Amino acid sequence: MKKIGFLSFGHWSPSPQSGTRSGADALLQSIDLAVAAEELGADGAYFRVHHFARQLGSPFPLLAAVGAKTKRIELGTAVIDMRYENPLYMAEDAGAADLIAGGRLQLGISRGSPEQVIDGWRYFGYVPEEGKSDADMARRHAEIFLDLLRGEGFAQPNPRPMFPNPPGLLRLEPFSAGLRERIWWGAATNATAEWAAKLGMNLQSSTLKFDESGHPLHIQQAEQIRAYRAAWKETGHAREPRVSVSRSIFALINDMDRAYFGGSEGEDHFGYIEPEKRAVFGRTYAAEPDVLIEQLKEDQAIAEADTLLLTVPNQLGVDYNAHVIEAILKHVAPALGWR
C-alpha cells in the first residue's frame, strides 16, 4: 500500500492555450483540485513553492484555504525554499494552517532550486554568514524552524504585559502539537538525505537529483533512500520515517491523453541546473495502463517509498487533472498493490 498524492507547481500564463491564466486562477484551481482529489480517494495535495515566478509562491494561505475546504487529504509542500524564510514567522504560519486543517500538514522544506533571479533570497533580506553558503543558510533556517516546532518557551516575558501571560518563558503561538514530526526535507544528494535523517525529518526525493553515480534516477534515488533509512536507524529515532518520490505518470486512457502525452520520451536525461553540478532528470511515464504497470514495477525508488507524488500539468485545468489522478488510482495502482 502506498499513499498517492498530486504535486502541482501552480503555473499560470496569459496564453489563450492555458486554462490557468492568472495568479487567482492558479490559487483557486489548486483548492478545487485538492477537493476533487479527496473525493477521488487520493491521499495528498502538495504544492511547489517558487519565488519571482508565475507559479505558487506563498504556501500558507493556500494550505489554510485547502484545509478549510477538505476533511481527510494530507496537505503539503514540495518544497519551501528555506533560503527565503524567516523561521519564526514561518512557525506561526505553519501552526495556524495546521490547526485549521486539523493536523494534516506535511511540510516539505529544502535548500531549494535555482530561482528566476540571481540570489533572490537577498531581496527578502537574507544573506549567508561570512564563510557560509546559501545552502548553509537554508539548513540553519531549517534547524531553527524545527526547534521552534518543539513548542518550548524561549522568550523572556514582559513584566507588564498587555495581556496575562502563562508562567515561564514564552513560545510562538499558535502551537500545533505533532507538526514537528510532519516536516520533510527535499534532498538532492545522499549526504543531505542522511543529514535530514539525523534531524528527524521525513524524506522527499524529487524528479531530479544531483548525479552521484551515472545510474538512472530511480536507481540513484533507491540508493539515497536506503542511505537515509540507515542514518535514521543509526540515530535511534523512535518512530518510523516516511519517504516520498515524485513522478510524472500518465495513463493513456483516451484520445486526449494520447494527444497530450502519447509522444513523451521515456528516458532519463542528464544535464546541469547549476554550474559544475550534473543532475539526472527523471523520465515521464506515459503509456496504456497495462504497459505502464509493467514499467512501474521496475522503478526501484517507487518500490522503496511509502508515498508517491504525481506531478500534474495544472494549466490543463481541474477536470483534466482530476482525470489524470483518477486514471492512476483506478487503472494502475490496484495492479501494483498500491491500493
C-alpha positions in Angstrom: 0.0 0.0 0.0 1.2 3.5 -0.8 -0.1 7.0 -0.2 -0.7 8.7 -3.5 -1.0 12.4 -3.9 -0.5 15.1 -6.5 2.2 17.7 -6.8 1.3 21.0 -8.6 3.7 23.8 -9.5 0.8 26.1 -9.9 1.9 27.6 -13.2 -0.2 30.3 -14.9 0.1 32.0 -18.2 -2.0 34.6 -20.0 -1.7 32.4 -23.2 -5.1 31.6 -24.8 -4.0 27.9 -24.7 -3.7 28.0 -20.9 -6.6 27.0 -18.6 -4.8 28.9 -15.8 -4.3 32.5 -16.8 -3.7 34.4 -13.6 -2.5 34.0 -10.1 -6.1 33.9 -8.9 -6.8 31.1 -11.3 -3.8 29.1 -10.0 -4.8 29.5 -6.4 -8.5 28.8 -6.8 -8.0 25.9 -9.1 -5.4 24.4 -6.6 -8.2 24.4 -4.0 -10.7 22.9 -6.4 -8.2 20.2 -7.4 -7.5 19.3 -3.8 -11.2 18.9 -3.1 -11.6 16.8 -6.3 -8.6 14.6 -5.4 -10.0 14.0 -1.9 -13.3 12.9 -3.4 -11.5 10.5 -5.8 -9.7 8.9 -2.8 -6.2 10.4 -3.3 -4.1 10.8 -0.1 -2.3 14.1 -0.6 -2.4 17.6 -2.2 1.1 19.0 -2.4 2.3 22.3 -3.9 5.7 23.6 -5.1 6.9 27.0 -4.0 8.8 29.3 -6.4 9.5 33.0 -5.9 9.7 35.7 -8.7 7.7 33.3 -11.0 4.2 32.9 -12.3 3.8 29.9 -10.0 2.6 29.3 -6.5 4.8 31.3 -4.1 3.3 31.8 -0.6 2.1 28.4 0.6 0.4 29.1 3.9 -2.7 31.0 2.7 -3.3 28.2 0.1 -2.7 25.4 2.6 -5.1 27.1 5.1 -7.8 27.5 2.5 -7.4 23.9 1.3 -7.5 22.7 4.9 -10.8 24.6 5.5 -12.4 23.0 2.4 -11.3 19.4 2.9 -11.5 16.9 5.7 -9.2 13.9 5.1 -6.5 14.6 2.5 -2.9 15.4 3.5 -1.8 18.9 2.6 1.8 19.6 1.9 4.6 21.4 0.1 7.4 20.0 -2.1 9.3 22.2 -1.3 9.5 25.5 0.6 12.9 27.1 -0.1 14.3 27.9 3.3 16.8 30.4 2.0 13.8 32.8 1.7 12.2 32.1 5.1 12.0 33.8 8.5 11.8 30.6 10.6 9.8 32.4 13.4 7.2 33.8 11.2 7.0 30.5 9.3 6.4 28.6 12.6 3.4 30.9 13.3 2.0 30.5 9.8 2.6 26.7 9.8 1.0 26.3 13.2 -2.1 28.3 12.2 -2.5 26.4 8.9 -2.1 23.0 10.6 -4.7 23.8 13.2 -7.2 24.9 10.5 -6.5 21.6 8.7 -6.9 19.5 11.8 -3.3 18.3 11.9 -3.0 17.3 8.2 0.0 19.4 7.1 3.1 17.6 5.6 5.6 20.4 5.0 8.4 19.7 2.6 11.3 22.2 3.1 14.7 22.4 1.5 17.6 24.5 0.2 15.5 25.0 -2.9 16.4 25.0 -6.6 17.8 27.7 -8.9 15.4 30.6 -9.0 14.2 33.1 -11.5 16.5 35.8 -10.3 20.1 35.9 -9.1 20.3 35.3 -5.3 16.6 36.1 -4.9 16.8 35.5 -1.1 18.8 38.7 -0.8 15.7 40.7 -1.8 13.9 39.0 1.1 16.6 40.4 3.4 18.7 37.2 4.0 22.5 37.0 3.5 24.7 34.0 4.4 27.1 34.5 7.3 30.7 35.2 6.3 32.3 32.0 5.0 28.9 30.2 4.6 26.9 29.4 1.5 23.2 29.9 0.7 22.8 26.2 1.3 24.3 26.5 4.8 21.9 29.4 5.4 18.9 27.3 4.3 19.9 24.4 6.6 20.4 26.9 9.5 16.9 28.3 8.9 15.6 24.8 8.9 17.2 23.9 12.2 15.8 27.0 13.9 12.3 26.2 12.5 12.5 22.6 13.8 13.5 23.8 17.2 10.6 26.2 17.3 8.1 23.4 16.4 9.0 21.6 19.6 6.9 24.2 21.4 9.3 25.0 24.2 9.4 28.5 25.6 12.4 30.7 24.8 11.3 34.4 25.0 11.5 36.4 28.2 8.0 37.7 29.1 7.3 41.4 29.7 6.7 42.0 33.4 3.9 44.4 32.5 2.2 42.7 29.5 -0.9 43.9 27.7 -2.5 40.5 28.4 -1.8 38.0 31.1 1.0 35.5 30.3 1.3 31.9 31.3 4.2 31.1 33.6 7.7 30.8 32.4 9.3 31.6 29.0 7.0 32.2 26.1 6.8 30.2 22.8 5.3 31.2 19.5 1.6 30.8 19.1 -0.5 29.2 17.8 1.3 25.9 18.5 0.3 22.7 16.7 1.4 19.6 18.5 2.7 16.9 16.2 3.7 19.2 13.3 7.4 18.7 14.2 7.1 15.0 13.1 5.5 16.0 9.8 8.4 18.0 8.3 10.1 16.6 5.3 13.4 17.5 3.7 13.8 17.6 -0.1 17.2 16.1 -0.6 19.1 16.3 -3.9 22.1 14.3 -2.6 22.7 11.2 -0.4 24.6 13.4 2.1 21.7 15.8 2.7 19.3 12.8 3.0 21.5 11.4 5.8 21.6 14.9 7.4 17.8 15.1 7.3 17.5 11.6 8.9 19.7 12.7 11.8 17.4 15.7 12.4 14.3 13.5 12.4 12.8 14.8 9.1 11.0 12.7 6.6 12.5 12.5 3.1 11.3 13.9 -0.2 13.1 12.9 -3.4 12.1 14.8 -6.5 12.0 14.1 -10.2 15.7 15.2 -10.3 18.7 14.8 -8.1 22.4 15.6 -8.4 24.1 12.8 -10.3 26.3 10.8 -8.0 26.9 7.6 -9.9 25.7 7.9 -13.6 22.9 5.4 -13.0 19.3 6.1 -13.9 17.3 8.3 -11.5 15.3 5.5 -9.9 18.4 3.6 -9.0 20.1 6.6 -7.5 17.0 7.5 -5.6 16.7 4.0 -4.2 20.3 4.2 -3.0 19.6 7.6 -1.5 16.5 6.2 0.3 18.5 3.2 1.7 21.2 5.6 2.9 18.6 7.8 4.6 17.0 4.9 6.4 20.3 3.6 7.6 21.1 7.0 9.0 17.7 7.2 10.6 18.2 3.8 12.3 21.7 4.7 13.4 20.4 7.9 15.0 17.9 5.9 17.1 14.6 7.8 16.4 11.6 6.1 18.0 9.2 6.4 15.1 9.3 5.1 11.5 10.2 7.8 8.9 8.2 8.5 5.7 9.7 8.7 2.2 8.1 10.2 -0.9 9.2 10.2 -4.5 7.8 12.4 -7.3 7.0 11.1 -10.7 5.4 12.3 -14.0 3.0 9.4 -14.7 0.2 9.4 -17.3 -2.1 6.5 -18.1 -3.2 6.9 -21.7 -6.9 6.1 -21.4 -8.5 8.3 -24.1 -7.6 10.3 -27.2 -7.0 13.4 -25.2 -4.4 11.6 -23.1 -2.7 10.3 -26.2 -2.7 13.8 -27.8 -1.1 15.4 -24.8 1.4 12.7 -23.7 1.5 10.0 -26.3 4.8 11.3 -27.6 6.6 11.7 -24.3 10.2 10.5 -24.2 10.6 7.5 -21.8 14.2 8.2 -20.8 16.1 10.0 -18.1 18.1 13.0 -19.0 21.4 14.3 -17.6 22.2 18.0 -17.5 23.3 20.9 -15.4 20.9 23.1 -13.3 23.9 24.7 -11.6 27.5 25.2 -12.7 29.6 22.1 -12.2 26.7 20.1 -10.7 25.5 17.5 -13.1 21.9 16.3 -12.4 19.7 13.5 -13.5 16.2 14.3 -14.6 13.6 11.6 -14.3 11.7 10.2 -17.3 8.0 10.7 -18.0 5.9 7.5 -17.8 3.2 7.7 -20.4 1.6 4.5 -21.7 -1.5 2.4 -21.8 -2.3 1.1 -18.3 -1.1 -2.5 -18.9 2.3 -1.2 -20.3 2.5 1.4 -17.5 2.1 -1.2 -14.8 5.0 -3.3 -16.1 7.2 -0.2 -16.4 6.5 1.0 -12.9 7.3 -2.4 -11.5 10.9 -1.8 -12.5 11.1 1.6 -10.7 13.3 0.8 -7.6 12.7 4.1 -5.9 8.9 3.9 -6.1 9.2 0.4 -4.5 11.3 1.8 -1.7 9.0 4.8 -0.9 5.7 4.8 1.0 4.4 7.9 -0.7 4.1 8.7 -4.4 3.5 12.3 -5.6 2.1 12.6 -9.2 3.2 15.8 -10.9 0.2 17.3 -12.7 0.0 19.7 -15.7 -2.1 22.2 -13.8 -2.6 24.5 -16.8 -4.8 21.9 -18.4 -7.5 22.6 -15.9 -9.0 21.0 -12.8 -11.2 18.5 -14.7 -8.4 17.1 -16.8 -6.0 16.9 -13.8 -8.7 15.1 -11.8 -8.9 12.6 -14.7 -5.1 12.1 -14.6 -5.2 11.3 -10.9 -8.3 9.1 -11.2 -6.7 7.1 -14.0 -3.7 6.2 -11.8 -5.9 5.3 -8.8 -8.3 3.2 -10.8 -6.3 1.6 -13.7 -2.7 1.4 -12.3 -2.5 1.5 -8.5 -4.5 -1.7 -7.8 -2.5 -3.9 -10.1 0.7 -2.7 -8.4 -0.6 -3.4 -4.9 -0.7 0.3 -4.1 -4.4 0.1 -3.4 
